[in-house]
Amino acid sequence: MNALPLGLCAAALAVASHPLLAADEPAPTTTLAPVSVHASDTLVMETPSVQVRVNRQKLQQQNVTESADALKYAPNMQVRKRYIGDPNAVISGRNAGTLQSARSLVYADGLLLSNLMTNGWDGAPRWGMVVPEEIGAVDILYGPYSALYPGNSLGNTVLIHTVLPQQLMASVSTQFFSQDYRDAYGAGGHYNGHQAAATLGNKQGRFSWLLEFSRLDNHGQPMQYATAKAGGNAATAVPVSGAVLDQNPNGSPRLVYGANSIEHTVQDQAKLKIGVDLTDRVAALFTVGWWHNRAEDRTRSLIRDADGQPVAGGVISAAGRTWTLPASGLAPSSASDTHLLYGIELNGRLDNGWRWTAVASHYDFLRSQAATANLAEPGTPVGGPGTIADKAGSGWDTFDLRSSGPLGEQHMLYAGVHGDRYVLDSRVRSASDWRGDADGARVSAFAGRTQTRALYLQDVWSFADAWALTLGGRLEQWRAYGGLRANATDTLHYADRRRTDFSPKAALNWDLADGWELRLAHGKAVRYPTVTELFQGSLSANAIVNNNPDLKPETDESTDLTLTRHLDHGHWRVSLYQDRIADSLYSQTDITVSPTVTSVQNIDRMRSRGVEGELGLADLWLDGLDLSASLAFNHAKTLQDRQYPLANGKTFPRIPKIRASVFADYRFAPQWDASLGIRHSGRQYGTLDNSDYVDSYGAVSRFTVADAKLRWKFAPGWAAALGVDNLTNAQYWVYHPYAGRTWFGELRWEL
């Protein structure tokens, strides 16, 4: 048996035979016209880490509205998708919570979709650049065990492979969804939306092309709630009804009087891909993607005065006490974004068995504005003073040149160079009417750039039957420059920074018996600070405060021991893992100084360890019954935090102690199949000191939700589906509320 790491042999043979060969042909049950999954990025897949694949057939069995839904049942993973159309769907995994977006990587056909300009709730991958219609397969890699990846791979790396047609193909689909949302504050109800998508493509001689367009229009549930402060002039207080006396996650009392960020989003997306076989040995792929988002966040007052009129400000009397409503507590907002993605890839093979790939991409925030009112405007916005934040001109560029090939009969060598640049410019100006132009003075600004250059080398040595040793290293030079911070009158600049790091990798693979594989992998990863972490702060007394431009990078020493059993109809896997991360970057309060300072800081040492199991079976017991399941026990702990010692020995935030999922699909008739999925996330905390214990708005909940779908192929090329997510209408939080029970109806036609 060949001792190369799992998946390497198949990928090498596939790409060696043709630069654009399929990595995963559609299952026979799909009705899509013949396509090939673009897989030239298998060069970055070939890694000794745990790998999980979600194929096109499984995506069709799930309720999918966006590309992020492909990860819904992935082992020991979670995507913080709060509602359909959420642009801030952050990945959480073994060692990363849902506020640590820079600990993951997402690629589509080798083009980077991860927003590494920041690290937090607003740093989610640009999922909208890929729609489910074009996905052929998704591969998920765990851990930083390959030299082919930058340090952000210390969490999860997601590789989305899209399809290219092999003949004339076309499809049209439409979806309708309705959410039955409930809460304890009075903002429950039905929130509805719909989506339509179309694709058209063909292969003509040396050319393959695919054009697709989609539109999503959805109304989401409230994302936040307005709370009042205790106190005020009781003599002028207005008695109200409808307010709810509540508790913060830490048990402190609060009064909820309104709902915020009730978002109506309309997202348009279009993409053109052109594949060209330049010669018999060289192929090219050109990609142009466009994504446009228009979002309005309305607000709603939940309290009424004696005449039944809504109240949005002032001093009120409720629950036997006096409360003061903040002036901006029910201030609406809006957003307008237009993003462009350009990508070009050349790949080929040589006579000596070597292959190469060159990929360049540019992601451009052509327009990125967020407008917010200064004062409360519940209901239909009327306009007035506000602010407009503008990030136009921000974005990133990447370049990769990779090669691989055999050295003799026992060695497979991988070598490459990498370059990237991230540019962030954020400007906030006042506006006389927040719904119009930023016609006022500057309020604040910050900007900066980061740049990385890297070389890597990795060798897979099959030194004996059933044994392989992988050794590699990645040399990276990182630079931060052009940083500035401004307020209304002053602008200050940061000093440039530069550093160089080396990250070694090693893995030992043993095929201990027929169908059995044991692998021990270790890797170091260096995750550099983002522009936002370095340069976002404030000005005071002609000095920059509340940030640290000298932040250290996160350094992870990661180990994984995995046993895999391959069966005739599936497989099972058990993995033991540990990550010891020095200088974790996290927003916290330095309580060792007076006055205290809250900013992104380095946490000295944290550790995440656990055990992870996965099972995948096809045609289980009954023909047509497929089952996948996973169970993970995680123990993430802050070992030392000198600036916030209250966190020492506590569970690290937003990494649940248990994650589990099960998904079953049964093709019970030639044209019918039904699926049922269950997702569970155990106890977790939202604070470093674990002081949150009340499961209310602002908390990070444990939850168990069930999803189901029924599909019917009622005519050649036609399919209809009815599905539901969160079947039991569970209420749970990730600070914001997750969606309630959501029904889906779908109709699809394919040529």
NORTATA-V198387 format. One line per field, one symbol per residue. ss: DSSP state (H for helix, E for strand, L for the rest). phi: phi as a letter, one per 30 degrees, with the letter a starting at -180 (. if undefined). burial: 1 if it has 16 or more other C-alpha atoms within 10 Angstrom, else 0. A space follows every 10 residues. Layout:
BEGIN
ss=???
phi=???
burial=???
END
This chain:
BEGIN
ss=LLLLLLLHHH HHHHHHHLLL LLLLLLLLLL LLLLEEELLH HHHHLLLLLE EEEEEHHHHH HLLLLLHHHH HLLLLLLEEE LLLLLLLLLE EELLLLLLLL HHHEEEEELL EELLLLLLLL LLLLLLHHHL LHHHEEEEEE EELLLLLLLL HHHHLEEEEE EEEEELLLEE EEEEEEEEEE ELLLLLLLEE EEEEEEEEEE EEEELLEEEE EEEEEEEEEE EEEEEEEEEE LLLHHHLEEL ELLEEEELLL LLEEEEEEEE EEEEEEEEEE EEEEEEELLL LEEEEEEEEE EEEEEEEEEE ELLELLLLLE LLLEEEEELL EEEEELLLLL LLEEEEEEEE EEEEEEEEEL LLLLEEEEEE EEEEEEEEEE EEELLLLLEL LLLLLEEEEE LLLLEEEEEE EEEEEEELLL EEEEEEEEEE EEEEEEEEEE ELLLLLLLLL LEEEEEEEEE EEEEEEEEEE EEEELLEEEE EEEEEEEEEE EEEEEELLLL EEELLLEEEE EEEEEEEEEE EEELLEEEEE EEEEEEELLL HHHHHLLEEE LLEEELLLLL LLLEEEEEEE EEEEEEELLE EEEEEEEEEE EEEEEEEEEE LLLLLLEEEE EEEEEEEEEE EEEEEEELLL LLLLEEEEEE EEEEEEEEEE LLLLHHHLLL ELLLLLLEEE EEEEEEEEEL LEEEEEEEEE ELLLLLLLLL LLLLLLLLLE LLEEEEEEEE EEEEELLEEE EEEEELLLLL LLEELLELLL EEEEEEEEEE L
phi=.dcdeejddd dddddddadb ddcadededd cddebcddbd ddecddbddd bbcccddddd dcdbcbdddd cecdehbacd cdadjddcdd dbbebbddcb ddcbbbbbhi cdcddcdbbl dccdededdb ceecdcabcc ccjccbddcd ddddcbcccc cccbdcaeba abbbbbbbcc cbbccjcdlc bcaabbbbbb aabbidcbbb cbbbbcbbcc decbbdbccd jkdddcdcdb bjdcdbbdec jddaccbacc hdcccbbcbb abbbcbddbd bbbbbcbbbb bbbbbbcdbb dccbddcidd cbajcbcahi bcbcdddcdb ddaabbbbcb bcbbbbbabc ddjdbbbbbb bbcbddbabb cbddbdbdid dcjldabbcb cejdlabbbb bbbaldcicc bbcbbabbbb bcbbbbbbbd bdbddccdcc ddcaaaalbb bbbbbbbbbc cddaeibbcc baabcbccbb aidbbbcdbb bbccddbaab bbbdbaaccb ddadicbbbc bbacbccddd edddcdabca hibdbiabdc edddbcccbb cbcbcccdbl abbbbcbabc cciecadacd cdbbddbcad bdcebbbbbl bbbbbbbchd icdjccbbaa bbccbcbdda bddbdddeic dddicddbbb abbbbbddae cbabbbbbbb bddbbcbdch ddbcdbejdc ddabbcbbab cbcdaeicbb bbbbchedhd cabbiddddd ebcbbbbbbb d
burial=0011110100 1101110111 1111110000 1110111111 1111111111 1011111111 1111111111 1111111111 1111111111 1111111111 1111111111 1111111111 1111111111 1111111111 1111111111 1111111111 1111110111 1111111111 1100111101 1111111111 1110001111 1111111111 1111111101 0100001111 1111011111 0001111111 1111111111 1111111000 1111101111 1111111111 1111000001 1110111100 0111110111 1111111111 1111111110 0001111111 1111111111 1111111100 1011111111 1111111111 1111110001 1111111111 1111111111 1111100101 0111111111 1111111111 1100011111 1111110111 1111111000 1011000000 0111111111 1000001111 1111111111 1111111110 0001111110 1111111111 1111100001 1111111111 1111111111 0000001011 1111111111 1111111100 0000111111 1111111111 1111111111 1111111111 1111111000 0111111111 1101111111 0111111111 1101111111 1110000111 1111111011 1111111111 1111111111 0
END
